[in-house]
Amino acid sequence: MKKSHITGIAIIALAIGIIISSAGDASMYVSFKEARELAAEGKTSKVHVVGRLKKDAQGHIVGMNYNPVMDPNYFTFVLVDTLQNEQKVVYFQPKPQDFERSEQVVIMGNMQKDAFVADKILLKCPSKYVEKEIKQTASL
């Protein structure tokens, strides 16, 4: 065989290896109800849940607990998913910066007993450009 054939086969084998290893990390987007059902079936695979923070009538976040003096790596909050299911979320890391300002939250993790344990939190914060447009419109 020529060196170019061996190199081509090696590149293809490497590509297949990368695809297979990344497929194992892929997780699906579900609601809290589906996450509970998966946990009840004994599945511990990681899932994504999209939602918004639970807020009261005045716009204050409800159910958020974080005391960095007691335990800086324990943060809990209540998230309402896209199907309006509320769920307590536990995150064993410090509270993300600008958490209170987020419009939407994506959590990755799985259900454990009565709480969703998040391994990762992604925040969608209000765009500074949208705020700028609102201010400009108000001043006209």
N, C-alpha and C positions, 0 to 999 in steps of 0.2 A: 504494500500500500504506500501511496505517496504521503508525504508529510502534511499536505493540504487536506487529504481525506481524514487523517488522524486528528488534525486540529479541528476540522468540521465536526467530527463525531464527539470530540471532547466538549466543544461549545454547545452542541445539542444536549449532551448529557448534563452539563451544568445548568442549562436553561430548564430542563425537566426537573432537576433537583430544586431549583429556586421556586418553580411553580408549585411543586408538591409541598415544600416547607411553608410557603405563604398561604396555601389553602387551609392549613391547620390553624392559622391565626385568624382566619375570617370568622366573623360572627354576624348574627342577623339582628335586624331591628324588630323589636317586639313591644307589646304593651305590658304593663305590670301583671295583668291577668295571665297572659301567655308565659311570662317569666315564672309566675307561681306554678302554673301547670307543668312547665319543664322541670322545676325543682321537685314537684310532687312525683314525677316520673323517675326521679333519681338522676336526672341529667345535670351535670355541673358545668356545662359549657358556658362561656362568656357571651352575653348578649348586650345589645345597645337599647336603651330606652330614651326616647325624646320627650321632653316635657317642659313645663313652666313651674316656677316656684309658687307655692300656695301663698296668697296674700289676702289680707283682710280688706274691709271696705275702704279704709284709709290708704291702702297701698303698702302696708307694712308686711314684711315676710313673716309667716306663721310657722312655728315649729323648728326654727333654726337654732341649734345649740352648738356653741363653740367657746371653750374656755381654755385659752392657750397657757394659762398659769397652771391649771390642774393637769391637762394633757394636751399638748400642742398637736398631737397626731390622732385626735378623735374629733370628728365633725359630723353632725347629723342635721338633716333638714327634711322637709316634706316636699315631694315633687308630685305634680299632677300631670299624668301622661296625656297623649293626644285624644284618648278615649274618656278623659275626665276621671280616671282611677287615681286615687291618692295613695301614696306609699311613703313610709319612712325610709330614708336612705342613710346609710352609715358609710363614712369615708375615713379610712385610717391614715390620713395625711393631713397636713395643715389646710385650713380653709383657703381656697383659691382667691387671688387678688381680684377685686371688683366683682365678687360673687353677687353682691346685692344689686348691682346694676344690670345683671344679665337679663336678656329678653327671653332666651331659650337655653335649656341645659340638655346636654347629651351625656348620659352616664353609661359606663361600660362595667359590667360585673355580672353577678348572679344573685338569686334569692337565697337567703339562708335564714330559715325559720320564719320570723315575722317581719324581717327587714331585707331590703335590697342592699347588698354590700358592694359598693362601687370601688373598682380598681383605678378608674380614670374618670375625670370630669372635663368635659369640653363646654365652654361658655360662648354664647352668641350675645355679645354686648351691643348696645345701641350704637349705630354708626355716628361718628362725629360729623359726617357730612350731612346726614339727615337732620341732626340738631342744628347745624349751621343754616340749612335751608329753611327750617321752621322759624329761626330767629330772623332771617332776612325777610320772609313773608310777613311776619308779625310787624316788622318795622315799616313796611310799605303802606 
